């Protein structure tokens, strides 16, 4: 009987150990093609998709080093989702670090697969969440993870090259500014964004 108990305990421990090593399955998410975001904001689930007429999106880029010139390849890329019902407005934005869009290795550093640093604007991936007039944002002390799971280029209707980016974020704490700052947490967040301007073209 003791031997049987030991055997069962050993099998249980091995199976638990194996469960911890199982890679997450993102297959369903990676099959999506339309821009969307879903997750939890302070434990409240949300799902925003462009098929919902209450959801809008936008994006583009600006100069990453303050030099406004068509010959400047350093850019920060941005994308946002806006959800509005009646007078209630919510918006989630993501801004990349400054990237030299003429340099393949710098593009890979910023937009390649893997985990990225969340933090201050220009230096890290900057995340913000706006609810009406209240803005929560990341900073140099922000904790949480952001991982790029997949990227894919495509040609838009305007014949420009765009980059689809599949992103997962978890346990990201955003906060307002000021002495009495408030915090919110983004959890289990999956977003598919379309970035423009990731390749420098004169």
N, C-alpha and C positions, 0 to 999 in steps of 0.2 A: 504493500500500500504506500509506504514512504517513497519507494522508487517511482511508483506511478505519479505521485504528487510532484516529485522533483522533475520528472520528465515533462509533465504538463506545464509547470512553471517555466522550464527552460524554453519550451515551444512558444509560450506566451511572450517571454522576453525577446526572443528572436524575431517574432512577428512584429512586435512593437518597434524594434530596432529597424526592421526593414521598411516599415511604414514611414519612418522619418526620412528615409533616403529616396522615397518616391518623388520623382520630378512632377511639379504641377502640370496639368494638362490644359494648355491654352488653345487647343485645336479649334474649338467653336469660335472663340473670339478672333483668331487669326484668319478665319474664313470670311469675316465681314469685310465689305468694301465701302460702305457708306459711313461718312463721318458721324460719330456718336460718342457719348460718354455715359457711363453708369457707375454707381458705387454707393457709398454711404457718407453722409455729412452728419456728424454727431449722431451716428447710429440710425439715421433716417435714410432709407433707400431712395435713390432717384435714378431715373433713366431718361436721358435726353437724346433724341435722334432727330435727324433732319426730316424724317417723315412726319414729325409732329409739327403742326403749324404754329405752335407756341415757341418753337426753338429756331434760333437763327445762329449763324456762325460767320466768322470773318477771320482775316489774317493778312499777312504781308511781311514786310521787313523794314527796318530802319538802319541807319549807319551805326555801327558798333563802336566807333572811336571818335564820333563827333564831327568827322570830316564828310560833309555833304558834297559828294562829287560822283559823277557816273563812272569815274575811273577807280573808285574806292571799293575793293571787294570785301571789306570787313563789315559784317552785318549781324544784327540780331533778328531772328525769325520769331514771329508770334502767331498765335492762333487762339480764338476764344469761342466759347459757346454761350449764348444768352437765352435764358428761359424766362418768358414773361406771361403771366396770367393776370388780367385786369391791371391793378396798380402794383402788383408784386413782381419785382425783377430780381433775377439771380444771374450771375455770370461767373464762369470759371475760365481763367486765362492761363496760358503757358507761354513763356518766353525763353528762348535758348540763350546760352552764353554767347558772347561775341565770337564769331567764327570767320576765318578767312575763306570765303567761298571760292577762291581761285586755287586753294591748296587742298589736294586730296587727303593728305594726312590729317589736316585740321578738321576737315569735314567728318572724317572717320572718328576723330577724337570726340566731337560733339554729337554727331548723329549716327555713329556706329552702334551696333548691338551691345547690350550690357547695362550695368547699373551706372547711374549718373548722380552727380552731387546736386542736391536741392539747396538753394540759398539766395544770395543777393542778386539783383538784376545786373546784367552784363557779365558777371563772373561765373555764375552757376545757372542751373535751370531755375527760373523764377516762376512760382505758382501763386495765383491770387484767386480769391473767391469774394465776390461782391453780392451782398443782399441789400437791396434798396440803396441807402446811403452809407452803409457800413462796409468797409473794405478790410478783409483779412488777407495777409500776404506772408510769403516766406521771407526769411532774412538769413544772415550768416550763422545764426544759432539754430536754424530749423533742423529738426530731426525727421526721419522718414526715408522711404526708399522710392526711387523712380528708376524703372528699367525699360529700355527700348527692346521690344521683343522681335520686331520685324520692320523692315523698310522696303519700299517698292516705288520706283519712279513711274510716272505716267505722263502722257501728253494731254493737256487740257484742251478745251474747245477753242481757246485762243492760241493754240500751237505752242504754248509755253510748257516747260518741264516742271512738274510738281513732284513732291515726295510724300507718299502716304507713310505715316509713322504709327505703329501700334505700340501703345505705352501702357504700362501698369504702374500704379502708385499705391503705396500702403502706409498707414500710420503717419500721415503727414500732418503736422500741427502748424496751423496758420494763425496769425494774431494781428490785432489792430495796433495802431501806433498810440503812443501816449502813456501817461502814468497808470491809468486804469484800463490797461489793455485787456481785450477779451480774446479767447482762443476758440478755435473749432478744429475738428479732426476729420480729414479725408481718409477713408478706409476702403480697401478692396475696390479701388477705382481703376477702370479700364477706359482708355480713350483712344480713338482713331482720328488722327488729325491729318490735314493736307497742308503741307508747308510749301510756300512759294519763295523763290530767291535763294535756294540752297546751292545753286551753281552760278558762278560769275560768268555773265555773257555781256560783252561790250556791244 
